[in-house]
Amino acid sequence: MTSTSPPPARKPELSFWQIWNMCFGFLGIQFGFALQNANASRIFQTLGAEMDQIPMLWIAAPLTGLIVQPIVGYLSDRTWTGLGRRRPYFLIGAVLSTLALFVMPNSPALWIAAGTLWILDASINISMEPFRAFVGDQLPVRQRASGYAMQSFFIGVGAVVASLLPFILEQLGVANTAAPGEVPPTVRYAFYAGGVVLLLAVGWTIVSTREYPPERLSAWDEAPPIERRPLDVERTRRLGLGWLLAGLAGVVAIALASLDRQLYLLAGGLAVYGALLLIVAARTGRDAALGGFMTVMTDLQQMPVAMRQLAVVQFFSWFALFAMWIYTTGAVTEVHFGSTDTASAAYNAGANWVGVLFAAYNGFAALAAIVIPLMVRWWGLRTSHLVNLALGGLGLLSFLGFRDPHWLLLSMVGVGFAWASILSLPYAMLSDSLPAAKMGVYMGIFNFFIVIPQLVAASLLGFLLKQFLGNAPVNALAIGGISLLVAGLCVMRVREPADRVRPLDAAAEAAR
């Protein structure tokens, strides 16, 4: 006769190798993400895009995240299959991402490349969002910072290799230039390799991990209950009307003043948000059972205080990152390699060097992921994040001073620490405040505060560079550096749970 022991009273801690396996898929996801970040602007420019068009061509990335992540989070919270809760989404996203990576470098026209980027980013988001919730599902509170740091480690390792691939392939004799309007073979072969690595890495996590059923997670839930208040319908209606009118007024002002058409995105976004709030106000109280849309919008209105505070930090952090991703190629090729001709050897050498720089900051991020848990142990989450964001801000600002491209590797040290911190510590601060039943949807909503700053950057950066900053992409990196410094200051407003506060933060926490 066999007997089964009762489940433990608290969520068990996992071993190092169990955490390793559950996070390994992020190596593949970041492999594809890094290829996109380091090479999308290069592909767009090769296919004829002007510098001030680049931000709008990138808009697919944040816009798909804004739509896809909360939907996937909402659905995965309610999924339970033979494959588990989050893993079905890992698999679907990995297959679609692999196919998009095979197609994008072979795009015959600019609009096809932009459309493929849209598909690629949506597919990566289908896998990425449940991975964030996966750590909250699997690990007890005291292990979550380590779990997110492990994800950062794999993100760093995957991105190092992916970003270096075109450079490595060139050293192995693969052609790094092509006819005008054609993507070089180094980039095409790197994307093919990325598709294979992404599928295999995510597959490893799927077959090597198991998931707890929803009822077990609910019994182990360690998060404080979220205070639920009746939605203030009148206030929601007033806010919706205000945002709608502000957005429409912006559209009219842009048209009358003949301003940059990219600003329509920002004005349109305000109008859409206002319209959504009006829909919520109109539907509140009518339906006994809330649908997915109403659930997400209601949860957005009633998100935990810590999440509201972190939203500001995320805004300035991701505004800076988006500026770096879309303008580093233009900045380095123009300032450090002296060329804007996409068919020239100098431009393509500079574009490959950007791949090296992106590999460097991701490599430093992998090392930082080992150091960050020690920083948290001594300084707490907030102070550690402040230090890392400040290092990143100084790293981006240093692009203004360095002229030898090799010195930019030093800049990437700071960027790497900031990147590792952005990918781990906000999620550790957030997950402690989220109930297990809503871990996925709130992680999806949290993505709004990653996406919205990228939409703002896509709307404003091209306009600012063209009108005020001499159309010099290096100035966009300076704006990003300042934005990271502001994010670091804002993180000190975020309250940590009492069991997270460390000696150097205790006095500041008591003073609050």
Sequence and secondary structure as in RCSB ss.txt:
>XXXX:A:sequence
MTSTSPPPARKPELSFWQIWNMCFGFLGIQFGFALQNANASRIFQTLGAEMDQIPMLWIAAPLTGLIVQPIVGYL
SDRTWTGLGRRRPYFLIGAVLSTLALFVMPNSPALWIAAGTLWILDASINISMEPFRAFVGDQLPVRQRASGYAM
QSFFIGVGAVVASLLPFILEQLGVANTAAPGEVPPTVRYAFYAGGVVLLLAVGWTIVSTREYPPERLSAWDEAPP
IERRPLDVERTRRLGLGWLLAGLAGVVAIALASLDRQLYLLAGGLAVYGALLLIVAARTGRDAALGGFMTVMTDL
QQMPVAMRQLAVVQFFSWFALFAMWIYTTGAVTEVHFGSTDTASAAYNAGANWVGVLFAAYNGFAALAAIVIPLM
VRWWGLRTSHLVNLALGGLGLLSFLGFRDPHWLLLSMVGVGFAWASILSLPYAMLSDSLPAAKMGVYMGIFNFFI
VIPQLVAASLLGFLLKQFLGNAPVNALAIGGISLLVAGLCVMRVREPADRVRPLDAAAEAAR
>XXXX:A:secstr
        SS     HHHHHHHHTHHHHHHHHHHHHHHHHHHHHHHTT  GGGHHHHTTHHHHHHHHHHHHHHHH
HHT  BTTBSSHHHHHHHHHHHHHHHHHGGG SSHHHHHHHHHHHHHHHHHHHHHHHHHHHHHS HHHHHHHHHH
HHHHHHHHHHHHHHHHHHHHHTT     STTS  HHHHHHHHHHHHHHHHHHHHHHHH     HHHHHHH  S  
       HHHHHHHHHHHHHHHHHHHHHHHHTT  TTHHHHHHHHHHHHHHHHHHHHHTTT SS  HHHHHHHHH
HT  HHHHHHHHHHHHHHHHHHHHHHHHHHHIIIIIS    TTSHHHHHHHHHHHHHHHHHHHHHHHHHHHHHHH
HHHHHHHHHHHHHHHHHHHHHHGGGT  SGGGHHHHHHHHHHHHHHHTTHHHHHHHTTS GGGHHHHHHHHTHHH
HHHHHHHHHHHHHHHHHHSTT HHHHHHHHHHHHHHHHHHGGGS   GGG  HHHHHHHHH 
